Every structure is written in structure tokens, then in C-alpha cells.
Amino acid sequence: RLATFEFGIAAEIFGLPRPEMGPGWYRFAVAAVDDGDMRAVGGVRFSVGGGLELLAGAGTIVVPGWRETDAPIPDSVIEALKAAHARGARILSFCSGAFVLAAAGLLHGKRATTHWRYADALKERYPDILVTPDVLYVDEGDVLTSAGTAAGLDLCLHLIRRDFGAE
């Protein structure tokens, strides 16, 4: 199940052309975890042209939430994220997406946040992560997490400011 609000934030921020930002603006692609259409809340379906192979060339990867905090994360997702991180990609998560980053070991020994509703579960499942539930986002350099869904917008704006400056 695709979290449409979280996905919409990533698409709006990184997917729309921003010619005023110059030629270095982000290129945007959507990578499906599963074959076939993605299902979203309300019966909406998305057809995606690429899969996890797209992560191999990505400089920044956004995990816009996960199906459920206790839903299994496929090994293929974990391996693709580990490989992307190992080659230098930045990886962001919104809301429950922190569980995906945690499962991949990308938050080991780091500060992270997630939606307040999920903070205790993240702490219990991954005691090696310093879960910080009272912030909008956490920037650990190459791994960034946001609290609730709307905090994903704050995290994206932070990243743009980091990449392009405050102006």
C-alpha cells in the first residue's frame, strides 16, 4: 500500500521542474518494490515504469513511508538500500519509512525520528538507534529521517537548503 501523502511530498518537491534553480535540480524517478500496479489508500492504483534497479544510479533516495510498521520488508529492498548507501547515496525516510532504513541497518548507532505513534515501536525493535521523537527531522549526513508525514516536507526543504543554499 502506497502512502499517497508521503509520496506526493517527494513527487512535488523533487519531481516538478524548477528551472529557476538552474540545471542542477534533482532528476526524479519512481521505483516500485513489487511487480504490477502499486495500490494506494482509497483504491488508487499507480503504474510505475521501474523497479529497485533504479536505486543503483540514484544520488538521493526517498522512502516515503512503509506499508505497516510490522509489515515485512523484502530482502531485495534491504539489499538495494545497503548497496546504494555503500556507494554514497543519501537516503531519506518519511514517517514509518524509518523502519525500512532501520531494517537495512542504515540507522545503527545514529539518531533518527519517526511519527510519534511509532517511536516506541522503533525503540523497542531497534535499541541501537537513538530515537528522537520530539523533532521534525534528523539529519545524520547521508541518512535523514522525518517524523510524521508533514514533517517530510520540512526535511525536504532542509535538504534543498543544504544542497542549494537558503536563497
N, C-alpha and C positions, 0 to 999 in steps of 0.2 A: 504494500500500500504506500503510495507516494504522498508525502505531506505537502500539499499544494501551496500553502502559505510560505513555508520554508523554501521550497523550490522556486516560487515566484520571486522571493527576495534575491536569490542568486541570479535568476534569469534577468531580472530588472537591473540589477547593479552591473553585472558582468556581461550580459548578453546584448544589451542595446548599444548601438553605435554612439560613440561620444567623440565626434570629430574635434570638438573644442579642446579635448585632452591630448591631441596630437596622435601621431602614428603608433605610439607605444601602448595604446589601450589594449585591454585584455581581449583575447580571442576566446570564444565560448563554444562549448560542445556539451552535449548531454550523454552520459554513459549509463546504459541500463545494466542492472545487475543480472536480471533474468531475461530469457528469450521471450519474445512476444510483447504485447502491449503492457504498459505499466498501468495498474489500477490506482485510482486516487479516491479520496473521500467524495461521497456523493455520486459514485458511479462513473466518474470521468475516467476516460482512458487516454493514454499518451502512447504514441508510436515513436520509437527512438531509433535512429539510424546507426548507433554504435554501442559497443559494449565496453567491458573493462579494458580492452586493448587500448582505448583512448587515454587511459591513465599513464601509459608508458611515455607519452610525449607531453604531458601536462606540466606546467610550471606551478600552477595553483589548483588544488582540488578542493571542492566544497562537498561535504557530506551533509545534506540538508535534512537531518533527522533520520530516524530509523523506524521501521515498521512498529515495533513494540520493544520496550527495553529488555524484555526477556526472549524476544524472537531470535532464533539462531542467526548467526552471521556466517555466510558461506566462506569456506576456506579461500575460494578464488578472490573474494573481496579483500580479505585479510592479506593475502599474498600480494595482490596488486598494490595495495596501500603501502605495505612494507617496502616493496621494490621502488615505488615512486618516491617515498621518503628517503630511502637509501641513496638515490641518485640526486637528491636535492630539492625535490618538490615541496612546496608549502602545502599543508593540509589544514583545512578549516572544518569545524563542525558547528552546526546549529542544534540547540536543544538536545534531543535524545541521540543525535549523531555522535556525541561524546562516547557512547557505549561502543560504537564501531571503532573509533580511534583507540579506546582502551583495549578492546579485544585484539587489536593489531599490535599492542604493546607500545604504541606511539606516545602514550601519556605516562609511561612508567617513570616514577620519580619526579614528575612535573606537577605544577599547579594546573587545574582545569576547573571548568564550571559546566553546569547543565541546568535545565529547568529546575526550579526549587522542588517540584514534585518528585523529581528523580534523583536528587542529590544524595539522599540516604542510601538508595539502592546502589548508586555508583560507588559510594564509600565502602559499602559492605562487600560488593563484588570485587572491587579493586582497591584494597587497602594501601597499596603502594602509590596511589595518586593522592595528592593534596587537593581535595575537592573544596572549592571556594564558592559557596552558594550565594553569597551576597554581593556579587559583582555582575555587571552586564556581559563582560567578556574577559578572557585571559589570553595574553599574547606571550607565548613561550618561544618566540622567534620563528621557528619553522612549523610549529603546531599551535593552532589557535582554536579556542572553543568559546561558544557563546552560551548564555543562559537560555531563557525562553526564546520562542520564535522571533518576536520583535527585536530582541537583543541581537539577533543575527544581522539586522540592518546596521546596528551600531558597530558591530565587528567589521562588517564590510566597509563602512565609512572610515573606520580606523585603518584598515589595510590600504585603502586608496590614499589616505593621508600619508601613510608610511611610504607608499610607492611613488606618489606624485607630488607630495607636499600639501600644506594646508590651503594654499590658494586654490 
